[in-house]
Amino acid sequence: MGKLIVLVVLAAVGAVAGKYVAKVAASIADPRERRLISTASRILQYGVPAVCFVVLAYWTFVSIDAGHVGVVRAFGKVEPAPLYEGLHIVMPWKDVQQMSTQIVKHESKYDAVSIDIQAVHTVMAINYSIDPAQAPEIYRTIGMGYETGIINPAASEVLKATTAVHPANDILQQRAKIKSDVQDGITHWLSKYGIVVREVSIKDIRFYSDFEKAVERKQIAQQLAQQKKYEVEQAQQDAAAMVARERGKGEAEKANAEGQAQALRIRGAAEAEYNARVAQSLSPVLIQQQYLQKWNGQLPQYQLGSSGALVNLPTPK
């Protein structure tokens, strides 16, 4: 708007000055000098307004850069329709403020308190962009300082509300959940103002040094306890494996003994059956024949008498 006023004033001054110089030229007697001054008066009267008009026509074309959106203002009023990337015709009495719609990283330090009254110091980074359709409303209600006016307070309040319901140990051990809760809270908070949160990252979480040392000692103790527990469980597993091996060995020996006993019983039964069959096959004639086959031809030298005394029989000559 200011540039338009300047151009109008320049054009008016040129026209008025041209007329005045033309009157002065009319009163000059020297023709050569009169022509020179008349030329200057025409330049002032017509040339300056023409140049101002050309400049004014050039200013009606507005180019919106890539990754930006234009907010149009006319006499202090913000128009609700934004200008998107490209070339636009805007009346000279209107101003255009470009606002970035690219993803911007906002990083800052924040302090909060856990439920057990431990101070929490964090460094948090927020990747965000503005909604192009809501850029005029953001400009009208917040202005260009939305980082300090909206984003910083929102991040601080959401972080405090999140850590206030968690013990300090949980904040360390459940960092992913804390980060997710903080991101959801900031996203919901800023969406009311036309700001789109892309990602929230908690780059660092710190406590007082005494608390951090106590946490470190506790973690070492827990690790040692876990190691002892593992060793006990390993020893129990080894003992169970040994018992199982011994039980299996005993069962194997028992099965072996039972197998041998069964084999003996089968062999004994087979031999008994064989002997029985042999006994059935031995007749008195067969026995006498076997006896004669094995007799060496010598008669007995002694014989039992009727009185029970042994009688020496004479050897035949």
NORDA-V965510 format. One record per residue. N is the residue number from 1. RES is the residue in one small letter. OMEGA is omega in degrees with one decimal (none if undefined). BURIAL is b if it has 24 or more other C-alpha atoms within 12 Angstrom, else e. D_CENTER is the distance of its C-alpha to the mean C-alpha in Angstrom with 2 decimals. Layout:
N&RES&OMEGA&BURIAL&D_CENTER  N&RES&OMEGA&BURIAL&D_CENTER
This chain:
1&m&-179.7&e&51.14  2&g&179.9&e&52.59  3&k&178.4&e&52.93  4&l&179.3&e&54.85  5&i&179.3&e&57.28  6&v&-179.9&e&57.88  7&l&179.5&b&58.67  8&v&179.3&b&61.02  9&v&179.2&e&62.80  10&l&179.0&b&63.20  11&a&179.9&b&64.59  12&a&178.6&e&67.00  13&v&178.4&e&68.11  14&g&-179.9&b&68.70  15&a&-179.8&b&70.79  16&v&179.7&e&72.84  17&a&178.5&b&73.34  18&g&177.9&b&74.43  19&k&-179.6&b&77.05  20&y&179.9&e&78.34  21&v&177.6&b&78.63  22&a&177.5&b&80.42  23&k&178.8&e&83.01  24&v&-179.6&e&83.44  25&a&-179.1&b&83.95  26&a&-177.8&e&86.66  27&s&-178.4&e&88.73  28&i&-176.8&e&88.70  29&a&-178.1&e&91.87  30&d&-177.6&e&90.62  31&p&-177.9&e&89.32  32&r&-179.9&e&86.99  33&e&-179.9&e&85.37  34&r&178.5&e&85.32  35&r&-179.4&e&83.40  36&l&-179.5&e&80.84  37&i&177.5&b&80.25  38&s&177.0&b&80.18  39&t&178.3&e&77.46  40&a&179.9&b&75.41  41&s&178.3&b&75.96  42&r&176.9&b&74.71  43&i&179.7&b&71.61  44&l&-173.2&b&70.92  45&q&-175.6&b&71.86  46&y&-176.0&b&70.03  47&g&-179.1&e&67.78  48&v&176.0&b&65.74  49&p&179.3&b&64.95  50&a&178.3&e&64.12  51&v&178.1&e&61.67  52&c&179.4&b&60.12  53&f&179.0&e&59.86  54&v&178.3&e&58.14  55&v&179.4&e&55.65  56&l&178.1&b&55.12  57&a&178.1&e&54.55  58&y&-178.9&e&52.01  59&w&178.0&b&50.11  60&t&177.6&e&49.81  61&f&-178.0&e&47.25  62&v&178.8&b&43.74  63&s&177.6&e&40.83  64&i&-176.6&b&37.27  65&d&176.4&e&34.87  66&a&-178.4&e&31.75  67&g&179.7&e&28.71  68&h&175.4&b&31.16  69&v&-177.2&b&33.09  70&g&176.1&b&36.63  71&v&-174.7&b&37.95  72&v&177.1&b&41.70  73&r&178.0&b&44.04  74&a&179.9&e&47.72  75&f&177.2&e&50.02  76&g&-179.0&e&47.18  77&k&179.6&e&45.68  78&v&177.7&b&42.20  79&e&-174.6&b&42.24  80&p&-176.5&e&39.58  81&a&178.9&e&38.93  82&p&173.6&b&36.77  83&l&-179.0&b&37.61  84&y&-174.6&b&34.99  85&e&178.4&e&34.85  86&g&-177.0&e&38.24  87&l&-177.3&e&41.91  88&h&173.6&e&43.48  89&i&-177.8&e&46.98  90&v&-179.6&b&47.16  91&m&-173.5&e&50.42  92&p&-179.0&b&51.58  93&w&178.2&b&51.68  94&k&176.1&b&47.95  95&d&179.5&b&45.24  96&v&176.7&b&41.73  97&q&179.0&b&38.77  98&q&177.6&b&35.76  99&m&-177.7&b&32.29  100&s&173.4&b&29.10  101&t&178.3&b&26.61  102&q&179.4&e&24.23  103&i&-177.4&e&20.78  104&v&178.0&e&21.59  105&k&175.9&e&19.67  106&h&-178.0&b&21.05  107&e&-178.6&b&20.43  108&s&177.1&b&22.44  109&k&-179.2&e&22.99  110&y&178.7&b&23.09  111&d&179.1&b&24.73  112&a&-178.0&b&24.40  113&v&177.4&b&25.66  114&s&-178.3&b&24.27  115&i&176.8&e&26.26  116&d&171.8&e&28.07  117&i&172.3&e&29.22  118&q&179.5&b&27.11  119&a&-179.2&b&26.57  120&v&178.6&b&23.01  121&h&-175.4&b&22.70  122&t&167.5&b&19.60  123&v&-172.9&b&18.91  124&m&178.1&b&16.95  125&a&-178.8&b&16.38  126&i&173.3&b&16.68  127&n&-173.9&b&16.67  128&y&171.5&b&19.26  129&s&178.0&b&22.22  130&i&176.7&b&25.33  131&d&-176.8&b&26.35  132&p&-178.3&b&29.29  133&a&-178.0&b&31.29  134&q&-180.0&b&31.20  135&a&178.2&b&32.01  136&p&179.5&b&35.69  137&e&176.6&b&34.87  138&i&-179.5&b&32.46  139&y&-177.3&b&35.25  140&r&-173.6&e&37.87  141&t&-175.1&e&36.21  142&i&-175.4&e&34.05  143&g&-178.1&e&35.21  144&m&-178.1&e&33.46  145&g&-177.0&e&32.25  146&y&176.8&b&29.42  147&e&-179.3&b&27.02  148&t&-175.9&e&29.33  149&g&-174.2&e&30.75  150&i&-170.9&b&27.78  151&i&-179.3&b&24.33  152&n&177.9&b&25.10  153&p&-179.8&e&26.75  154&a&-179.9&b&24.07  155&a&-179.2&b&21.26  156&s&-177.4&b&23.58  157&e&-179.7&e&24.67  158&v&178.8&b&21.33  159&l&179.4&b&20.04  160&k&180.0&b&23.35  161&a&-178.8&e&23.29  162&t&-177.8&b&19.86  163&t&-176.5&b&20.70  164&a&-179.0&b&24.19  165&v&-179.0&e&23.27  166&h&169.2&b&21.30  167&p&-178.1&e&22.95  168&a&179.8&b&22.08  169&n&179.2&b&20.80  170&d&179.0&e&18.31  171&i&178.4&b&17.06  172&l&-173.1&b&16.36  173&q&-178.3&e&15.07  174&q&-176.0&e&13.02  175&r&-179.5&b&11.43  176&a&178.8&e&8.22  177&k&177.4&e&10.95  178&i&-179.8&b&13.17  179&k&-179.8&b&10.96  180&s&179.3&e&10.52  181&d&179.4&b&14.28  182&v&-179.7&b&15.30  183&q&178.8&b&13.75  184&d&-179.2&b&15.46  185&g&179.9&b&18.59  186&i&179.2&b&18.89  187&t&179.6&b&18.31  188&h&-177.9&e&21.04  189&w&-173.3&b&23.28  190&l&179.6&b&23.36  191&s&178.1&b&23.67  192&k&-177.1&e&27.18  193&y&178.2&b&28.16  194&g&179.4&b&26.96  195&i&-175.9&b&23.97  196&v&178.2&b&20.74  197&v&179.5&b&17.48  198&r&-177.6&b&14.94  199&e&174.0&b&12.22  200&v&178.2&b&12.53  201&s&175.2&b&11.35  202&i&-171.7&b&13.11  203&k&-176.6&e&14.20  204&d&174.2&e&16.54  205&i&-176.7&b&17.80  206&r&173.3&b&21.34  207&f&174.2&b&24.18  208&y&-174.0&e&27.82  209&s&179.9&e&28.62  210&d&179.7&e&30.56  211&f&179.3&e&27.73  212&e&177.6&e&25.27  213&k&178.4&e&27.99  214&a&177.8&e&28.50  215&v&179.0&e&24.83  216&e&177.7&e&24.98  217&r&179.5&e&28.17  218&k&178.9&e&26.79  219&q&177.7&e&23.81  220&i&178.7&e&26.39  221&a&178.6&e&28.59  222&q&178.0&e&25.88  223&q&177.2&e&25.11  224&l&178.5&e&28.86  225&a&177.5&e&29.23  226&q&178.4&e&26.56  227&q&178.2&e&28.43  228&k&179.6&e&31.72  229&k&178.9&e&30.43  230&y&179.8&e&29.25  231&e&178.0&e&32.66  232&v&179.7&e&34.49  233&e&178.9&e&32.60  234&q&178.1&e&33.32  235&a&177.6&e&36.96  236&q&178.5&e&37.20  237&q&177.6&e&35.85  238&d&179.2&e&38.33  239&a&178.7&e&41.16  240&a&178.1&e&40.35  241&a&179.0&e&40.31  242&m&178.1&e&43.66  243&v&-179.9&e&45.18  244&a&178.3&e&44.08  245&r&178.8&e&45.59  246&e&178.8&e&48.83  247&r&177.8&e&49.02  248&g&177.8&e&48.57  249&k&179.3&e&51.19  250&g&179.3&e&53.62  251&e&177.9&e&53.16  252&a&178.6&e&53.77  253&e&178.7&e&56.95  254&k&179.3&e&58.10  255&a&178.3&e&57.63  256&n&179.4&e&59.51  257&a&178.7&e&62.38  258&e&178.4&e&62.58  259&g&178.3&e&62.71  260&q&178.4&e&65.51  261&a&178.7&e&67.46  262&q&177.8&e&67.18  263&a&177.7&e&68.41  264&l&179.6&e&71.37  265&r&179.7&e&72.24  266&i&179.6&e&72.19  267&r&178.0&e&74.30  268&g&179.1&e&76.76  269&a&179.3&e&77.12  270&a&179.3&e&77.75  271&e&178.8&e&80.36  272&a&179.4&e&82.08  273&e&179.2&e&82.25  274&y&179.8&e&83.66  275&n&179.5&e&86.28  276&a&179.3&e&87.26  277&r&177.6&e&87.79  278&v&-179.7&e&89.77  279&a&-179.8&e&91.95  280&q&-176.4&e&92.70  281&s&-178.1&e&93.78  282&l&175.4&e&96.31  283&s&-180.0&e&99.80  284&p&179.9&e&102.99  285&v&179.9&e&104.35  286&l&179.5&e&101.12  287&i&179.2&e&101.11  288&q&178.9&e&104.82  289&q&178.5&e&104.06  290&q&-179.7&e&101.19  291&y&-179.3&e&103.51  292&l&178.9&e&106.27  293&q&-178.0&e&103.88  294&k&-177.1&e&102.93  295&w&-177.4&e&106.60  296&n&178.5&e&108.21  297&g&179.5&e&111.79  298&q&176.4&e&112.83  299&l&177.7&e&114.31  300&p&-179.0&e&113.48  301&q&-179.6&e&115.83  302&y&179.4&e&115.57  303&q&-177.8&e&116.05  304&l&179.8&e&115.84  305&g&-178.6&e&119.21  306&s&179.6&e&120.14  307&s&-179.6&e&120.49  308&g&-180.0&e&117.04  309&a&178.9&e&118.27  310&l&-178.8&e&117.10  311&v&-179.9&e&119.86  312&n&-178.8&e&119.79  313&l&-179.4&e&120.71  314&p&179.7&e&122.84  315&t&-179.4&e&121.24  316&p&-179.4&e&122.98  317&k&none&e&124.81
